[in-house]
Amino acid sequence: MARESWTMHGEVNPGGAATRRIIVATDAAVADRHMAMAYVASDGRYGLSFHPYQGHISGTHRTDVAELRAIMFALERVFDGRESRPVRVLTDSRNALAYVTDWKAGEDRMPPGYDIGLRSRGLQPTLIALSRKVLRHQMITVRLVRGHAGHPLNETADSLAKLGLRTLRGWCGTTEARSLAHQWVTRGLLDCMEKGP
């Protein structure tokens, strides 16, 4: 049965010694009135989520917002401000990288059509929170990685985002999605160890 929204997080043993920096790849997928986002980190943490999308943002701006929300989705789990290791985020979105680069320089531009008003319960909009987080924490860096070019973490994040859409449409149950995500992340991290991050 199809769902409107769902979020899951997991963790696998990444093997090997802890690295000086956490590397986390993020990705998003947009379809109809929903978006899915995912992340996979070099320390074994991962997650995927899907939910209804704001209908008033369209075209490439919708994808930009989704990619940026995926970055925040990852940072909420792997960087809480007390993290002692630097975090490098990998994105295959040039536009998302451009926004984050501007935010780190103190600029405040947002994707056209993005509502910066407070959300329900007085919560800050996700991209406002992200812009402040990357400005405040210089230990967070974002780098571009070419999509569909065989980078293990990026390919795994891409697969998880697509899995989110499949689960949303009811083509895959949540139990199966959890199992597949665990398998894919385990394989992706093994590939990462062999090829290097």
Phi and psi in degrees as GROMACS dihedral restraints (atoms count N, CA, C in turn):
[ dihedral_restraints ]
;  ai    aj    ak    al  type     phi  dphi    fc
    3     4     5     6     1   -70.3    20    10
    4     5     6     7     1   148.8    20    10
    6     7     8     9     1  -117.5    20    10
    7     8     9    10     1   158.6    20    10
    9    10    11    12     1   -84.8    20    10
   10    11    12    13     1   -38.4    20    10
   12    13    14    15     1  -152.0    20    10
   13    14    15    16     1   153.7    20    10
   15    16    17    18     1  -167.2    20    10
   16    17    18    19     1   141.7    20    10
   18    19    20    21     1  -136.6    20    10
   19    20    21    22     1   138.8    20    10
   21    22    23    24     1  -140.2    20    10
   22    23    24    25     1   148.2    20    10
   24    25    26    27     1  -130.1    20    10
   25    26    27    28     1   150.9    20    10
   27    28    29    30     1  -151.2    20    10
   28    29    30    31     1   177.6    20    10
   30    31    32    33     1  -152.2    20    10
   31    32    33    34     1   137.6    20    10
   33    34    35    36     1  -122.9    20    10
   34    35    36    37     1   161.1    20    10
   36    37    38    39     1   -77.3    20    10
   37    38    39    40     1   115.6    20    10
   39    40    41    42     1   -74.9    20    10
   40    41    42    43     1   -12.6    20    10
   42    43    44    45     1    71.3    20    10
   43    44    45    46     1   160.6    20    10
   45    46    47    48     1    74.9    20    10
   46    47    48    49     1   176.1    20    10
   48    49    50    51     1   -80.7    20    10
   49    50    51    52     1   155.8    20    10
   51    52    53    54     1   -63.4    20    10
   52    53    54    55     1   138.0    20    10
   54    55    56    57     1   -92.9    20    10
   55    56    57    58     1   163.5    20    10
   57    58    59    60     1   -66.9    20    10
   58    59    60    61     1   -30.3    20    10
   60    61    62    63     1  -125.5    20    10
   61    62    63    64     1   141.8    20    10
   63    64    65    66     1   -88.6    20    10
   64    65    66    67     1   128.8    20    10
   66    67    68    69     1  -109.9    20    10
   67    68    69    70     1   128.9    20    10
   69    70    71    72     1  -132.3    20    10
   70    71    72    73     1   125.9    20    10
   72    73    74    75     1   -97.2    20    10
   73    74    75    76     1   139.6    20    10
   75    76    77    78     1  -126.4    20    10
   76    77    78    79     1   155.2    20    10
   78    79    80    81     1  -158.9    20    10
   79    80    81    82     1   161.3    20    10
   81    82    83    84     1  -141.9    20    10
   82    83    84    85     1   157.5    20    10
   84    85    86    87     1  -139.5    20    10
   85    86    87    88     1   137.7    20    10
   87    88    89    90     1  -121.2    20    10
   88    89    90    91     1   133.9    20    10
   90    91    92    93     1  -150.6    20    10
   91    92    93    94     1   132.3    20    10
   93    94    95    96     1    52.8    20    10
   94    95    96    97     1  -121.6    20    10
   96    97    98    99     1  -106.2    20    10
   97    98    99   100     1    22.5    20    10
   99   100   101   102     1  -131.0    20    10
  100   101   102   103     1   161.0    20    10
  102   103   104   105     1  -135.0    20    10
  103   104   105   106     1   150.9    20    10
  105   106   107   108     1  -125.2    20    10
  106   107   108   109     1   144.3    20    10
  108   109   110   111     1  -139.8    20    10
  109   110   111   112     1   155.1    20    10
  111   112   113   114     1  -152.9    20    10
  112   113   114   115     1   160.4    20    10
  114   115   116   117     1  -147.1    20    10
  115   116   117   118     1   155.6    20    10
  117   118   119   120     1  -143.9    20    10
  118   119   120   121     1   129.9    20    10
  120   121   122   123     1  -111.0    20    10
  121   122   123   124     1   152.9    20    10
  123   124   125   126     1   -65.5    20    10
  124   125   126   127     1   -16.4    20    10
  126   127   128   129     1   -90.5    20    10
  127   128   129   130     1     6.1    20    10
  129   130   131   132     1   100.5    20    10
  130   131   132   133     1    -7.9    20    10
  132   133   134   135     1   -81.2    20    10
  133   134   135   136     1   146.5    20    10
  135   136   137   138     1  -155.8    20    10
  136   137   138   139     1   166.2    20    10
  138   139   140   141     1  -167.7    20    10
  139   140   141   142     1   160.3    20    10
  141   142   143   144     1  -146.6    20    10
  142   143   144   145     1   153.3    20    10
  144   145   146   147     1  -153.0    20    10
  145   146   147   148     1   148.4    20    10
  147   148   149   150     1  -140.7    20    10
  148   149   150   151     1   152.1    20    10
  150   151   152   153     1  -165.7    20    10
  151   152   153   154     1   167.9    20    10
  153   154   155   156     1   -61.2    20    10
  154   155   156   157     1   150.1    20    10
  156   157   158   159     1  -106.2    20    10
  157   158   159   160     1   149.9    20    10
  159   160   161   162     1   -63.8    20    10
  160   161   162   163     1   118.9    20    10
  162   163   164   165     1   -73.1    20    10
  163   164   165   166     1   -18.2    20    10
  165   166   167   168     1   -83.5    20    10
  166   167   168   169     1    -7.3    20    10
  168   169   170   171     1  -100.4    20    10
  169   170   171   172     1   128.3    20    10
  171   172   173   174     1  -129.8    20    10
  172   173   174   175     1   172.2    20    10
  174   175   176   177     1    64.0    20    10
  175   176   177   178     1  -147.0    20    10
  177   178   179   180     1   -64.6    20    10
  178   179   180   181     1   -27.7    20    10
  180   181   182   183     1   -63.9    20    10
  181   182   183   184     1   -33.3    20    10
  183   184   185   186     1   -63.4    20    10
  184   185   186   187     1   -43.0    20    10
  186   187   188   189     1   -67.0    20    10
  187   188   189   190     1   -40.4    20    10
  189   190   191   192     1   -58.8    20    10
  190   191   192   193     1   -46.3    20    10
  192   193   194   195     1   -61.1    20    10
  193   194   195   196     1   -42.6    20    10
  195   196   197   198     1   -61.6    20    10
  196   197   198   199     1   -44.8    20    10
  198   199   200   201     1   -63.5    20    10
  199   200   201   202     1   -40.1    20    10
  201   202   203   204     1   -68.9    20    10
  202   203   204   205     1   -38.5    20    10
  204   205   206   207     1   -64.0    20    10
  205   206   207   208     1   -34.1    20    10
  207   208   209   210     1   -64.3    20    10
  208   209   210   211     1   -38.0    20    10
  210   211   212   213     1   -62.6    20    10
  211   212   213   214     1   -45.2    20    10
  213   214   215   216     1   -65.7    20    10
  214   215   216   217     1   -38.8    20    10
  216   217   218   219     1   -55.6    20    10
  217   218   219   220     1   -42.9    20    10
  219   220   221   222     1   -69.9    20    10
  220   221   222   223     1   -47.1    20    10
  222   223   224   225     1   -64.3    20    10
  223   224   225   226     1   -31.7    20    10
  225   226   227   228     1   -60.8    20    10
  226   227   228   229     1   -26.3    20    10
  228   229   230   231     1   -98.0    20    10
  229   230   231   232     1   -34.1    20    10
  231   232   233   234     1  -104.9    20    10
  232   233   234   235     1    -9.8    20    10
  234   235   236   237     1  -141.9    20    10
  235   236   237   238     1   104.6    20    10
  237   238   239   240     1  -104.5    20    10
  238   239   240   241     1     9.8    20    10
  240   241   242   243     1    93.8    20    10
  241   242   243   244     1   -19.5    20    10
  243   244   245   246     1  -103.3    20    10
  244   245   246   247     1    -3.5    20    10
  246   247   248   249     1   -61.0    20    10
  247   248   249   250     1   129.7    20    10
  249   250   251   252     1   -88.1    20    10
  250   251   252   253     1   -16.3    20    10
  252   253   254   255     1   -98.8    20    10
  253   254   255   256     1   143.7    20    10
  255   256   257   258     1   -62.6    20    10
  256   257   258   259     1   152.6    20    10
  258   259   260   261     1  -119.9    20    10
  259   260   261   262     1   125.3    20    10
  261   262   263   264     1  -109.1    20    10
  262   263   264   265     1   119.9    20    10
  264   265   266   267     1   -94.4    20    10
  265   266   267   268     1   132.8    20    10
  267   268   269   270     1  -105.9    20    10
  268   269   270   271     1   126.8    20    10
  270   271   272   273     1  -130.0    20    10
  271   272   273   274     1   148.3    20    10
  273   274   275   276     1  -100.6    20    10
  274   275   276   277     1    15.3    20    10
  276   277   278   279     1  -106.6    20    10
  277   278   279   280     1   111.7    20    10
  279   280   281   282     1   -62.4    20    10
  280   281   282   283     1   -38.2    20    10
  282   283   284   285     1   -65.7    20    10
  283   284   285   286     1   -42.6    20    10
  285   286   287   288     1   -61.5    20    10
  286   287   288   289     1   -42.8    20    10
  288   289   290   291     1   -60.9    20    10
  289   290   291   292     1   -40.7    20    10
  291   292   293   294     1   -62.9    20    10
  292   293   294   295     1   -42.6    20    10
  294   295   296   297     1   -62.7    20    10
  295   296   297   298     1   -46.9    20    10
  297   298   299   300     1   -63.8    20    10
  298   299   300   301     1   -40.0    20    10
  300   301   302   303     1   -60.5    20    10
  301   302   303   304     1   -43.4    20    10
  303   304   305   306     1   -63.5    20    10
  304   305   306   307     1   -42.6    20    10
  306   307   308   309     1   -63.0    20    10
  307   308   309   310     1   -39.7    20    10
  309   310   311   312     1   -65.7    20    10
  310   311   312   313     1   -23.6    20    10
  312   313   314   315     1   -88.8    20    10
  313   314   315   316     1     1.9    20    10
  315   316   317   318     1    95.1    20    10
  316   317   318   319     1     2.1    20    10
  318   319   320   321     1   -78.9    20    10
  319   320   321   322     1   161.6    20    10
  321   322   323   324     1  -127.3    20    10
  322   323   324   325     1    19.7    20    10
  324   325   326   327     1   -66.7    20    10
  325   326   327   328     1   149.4    20    10
  327   328   329   330     1  -127.5    20    10
  328   329   330   331     1   159.9    20    10
  330   331   332   333     1   -56.9    20    10
  331   332   333   334     1   139.7    20    10
  333   334   335   336     1   -53.6    20    10
  334   335   336   337     1   134.6    20    10
  336   337   338   339     1    88.8    20    10
  337   338   339   340     1    -6.3    20    10
  339   340   341   342     1   -76.8    20    10
  340   341   342   343     1   124.4    20    10
  342   343   344   345     1   -79.4    20    10
  343   344   345   346     1   118.9    20    10
  345   346   347   348     1   -96.4    20    10
  346   347   348   349     1     7.3    20    10
  348   349   350   351     1   -71.4    20    10
  349   350   351   352     1   157.7    20    10
  351   352   353   354     1   -60.0    20    10
  352   353   354   355     1   145.7    20    10
  354   355   356   357     1   -87.6    20    10
  355   356   357   358     1  -176.0    20    10
  357   358   359   360     1   -58.1    20    10
  358   359   360   361     1   150.1    20    10
  360   361   362   363     1    61.3    20    10
  361   362   363   364     1    20.9    20    10
  363   364   365   366     1    72.2    20    10
  364   365   366   367     1    17.2    20    10
  366   367   368   369     1   -74.2    20    10
  367   368   369   370     1   148.3    20    10
  369   370   371   372     1   -71.2    20    10
  370   371   372   373     1   142.1    20    10
  372   373   374   375     1   -58.7    20    10
  373   374   375   376     1   144.3    20    10
  375   376   377   378     1   -54.7    20    10
  376   377   378   379     1   -45.3    20    10
  378   379   380   381     1   -71.9    20    10
  379   380   381   382     1   -29.1    20    10
  381   382   383   384     1   -65.2    20    10
  382   383   384   385     1   -45.4    20    10
  384   385   386   387     1   -61.5    20    10
  385   386   387   388     1   -41.2    20    10
  387   388   389   390     1   -64.8    20    10
  388   389   390   391     1   -45.2    20    10
  390   391   392   393     1   -60.7    20    10
  391   392   393   394     1   -38.3    20    10
  393   394   395   396     1   -72.2    20    10
  394   395   396   397     1   -35.6    20    10
  396   397   398   399     1   -65.8    20    10
  397   398   399   400     1   -46.1    20    10
  399   400   401   402     1   -71.9    20    10
  400   401   402   403     1   -28.1    20    10
  402   403   404   405     1   -71.5    20    10
  403   404   405   406     1   -40.7    20    10
  405   406   407   408     1   -74.5    20    10
  406   407   408   409     1   -33.4    20    10
  408   409   410   411     1  -113.2    20    10
  409   410   411   412     1    99.9    20    10
  411   412   413   414     1   -71.4    20    10
  412   413   414   415     1   -10.0    20    10
  414   415   416   417     1   -74.6    20    10
  415   416   417   418     1    -9.2    20    10
  417   418   419   420     1   -95.6    20    10
  418   419   420   421     1   123.3    20    10
  420   421   422   423     1  -125.3    20    10
  421   422   423   424     1   153.6    20    10
  423   424   425   426     1  -126.3    20    10
  424   425   426   427     1   133.0    20    10
  426   427   428   429     1  -128.3    20    10
  427   428   429   430     1   150.1    20    10
  429   430   431   432     1   -84.9    20    10
  430   431   432   433     1   135.3    20    10
  432   433   434   435     1  -125.9    20    10
  433   434   435   436     1   139.7    20    10
  435   436   437   438     1   -71.0    20    10
  436   437   438   439     1   125.8    20    10
  438   439   440   441     1   -69.6    20    10
  439   440   441   442     1   148.1    20    10
  441   442   443   444     1    56.4    20    10
  442   443   444   445     1    36.0    20    10
  444   445   446   447     1  -116.7    20    10
  445   446   447   448     1    13.0    20    10
  447   448   449   450     1    92.0    20    10
  448   449   450   451     1     6.9    20    10
  450   451   452   453     1   -70.3    20    10
  451   452   453   454     1   121.3    20    10
  453   454   455   456     1   -56.7    20    10
  454   455   456   457     1   -44.3    20    10
  456   457   458   459     1   -69.6    20    10
  457   458   459   460     1   -42.1    20    10
  459   460   461   462     1   -64.0    20    10
  460   461   462   463     1   -43.4    20    10
  462   463   464   465     1   -63.8    20    10
  463   464   465   466     1   -36.7    20    10
  465   466   467   468     1   -69.7    20    10
  466   467   468   469     1   -42.9    20    10
  468   469   470   471     1   -61.5    20    10
  469   470   471   472     1   -40.5    20    10
  471   472   473   474     1   -60.5    20    10
  472   473   474   475     1   -45.4    20    10
  474   475   476   477     1   -63.9    20    10
  475   476   477   478     1   -38.6    20    10
  477   478   479   480     1   -67.2    20    10
  478   479   480   481     1   -40.0    20    10
  480   481   482   483     1   -62.9    20    10
  481   482   483   484     1   -42.4    20    10
  483   484   485   486     1   -66.4    20    10
  484   485   486   487     1   -35.6    20    10
  486   487   488   489     1   -62.3    20    10
  487   488   489   490     1   -37.1    20    10
  489   490   491   492     1   -58.3    20    10
  490   491   492   493     1   -44.4    20    10
  492   493   494   495     1   -65.8    20    10
  493   494   495   496     1   -39.0    20    10
  495   496   497   498     1   -62.1    20    10
  496   497   498   499     1   -40.5    20    10
  498   499   500   501     1   -68.2    20    10
  499   500   501   502     1   -41.1    20    10
  501   502   503   504     1   -55.8    20    10
  502   503   504   505     1   -43.3    20    10
  504   505   506   507     1   -78.8    20    10
  505   506   507   508     1    -4.4    20    10
  507   508   509   510     1    84.1    20    10
  508   509   510   511     1     9.7    20    10
  510   511   512   513     1   -79.1    20    10
  511   512   513   514     1   -13.3    20    10
  513   514   515   516     1  -146.9    20    10
  514   515   516   517     1   133.2    20    10
  516   517   518   519     1   -79.6    20    10
  517   518   519   520     1   163.7    20    10
  519   520   521   522     1   -66.9    20    10
  520   521   522   523     1   -33.2    20    10
  522   523   524   525     1   -64.7    20    10
  523   524   525   526     1   -45.0    20    10
  525   526   527   528     1   -65.2    20    10
  526   527   528   529     1   -39.3    20    10
  528   529   530   531     1   -61.6    20    10
  529   530   531   532     1   -42.6    20    10
  531   532   533   534     1   -60.9    20    10
  532   533   534   535     1   -43.5    20    10
  534   535   536   537     1   -65.1    20    10
  535   536   537   538     1   -46.5    20    10
  537   538   539   540     1   -62.8    20    10
  538   539   540   541     1   -43.0    20    10
  540   541   542   543     1   -59.7    20    10
  541   542   543   544     1   -45.6    20    10
  543   544   545   546     1   -59.4    20    10
  544   545   546   547     1   -45.4    20    10
  546   547   548   549     1   -63.1    20    10
  547   548   549   550     1   -46.9    20    10
  549   550   551   552     1   -66.4    20    10
  550   551   552   553     1   -39.8    20    10
  552   553   554   555     1   -67.5    20    10
  553   554   555   556     1   -42.6    20    10
  555   556   557   558     1   -57.1    20    10
  556   557   558   559     1   -47.2    20    10
  558   559   560   561     1   -64.9    20    10
  559   560   561   562     1   -43.0    20    10
  561   562   563   564     1   -62.0    20    10
  562   563   564   565     1   -39.8    20    10
  564   565   566   567     1   -70.3    20    10
  565   566   567   568     1   -35.3    20    10
  567   568   569   570     1   -62.9    20    10
  568   569   570   571     1   -44.2    20    10
  570   571   572   573     1   -61.3    20    10
  571   572   573   574     1   -38.1    20    10
  573   574   575   576     1   -64.6    20    10
  574   575   576   577     1   -39.9    20    10
  576   577   578   579     1   -64.2    20    10
  577   578   579   580     1   -36.9    20    10
  579   580   581   582     1   -74.0    20    10
  580   581   582   583     1   -41.0    20    10
  582   583   584   585     1   -92.5    20    10
  583   584   585   586     1   -20.5    20    10
  585   586   587   588     1    90.8    20    10
  586   587   588   589     1   149.2    20    10
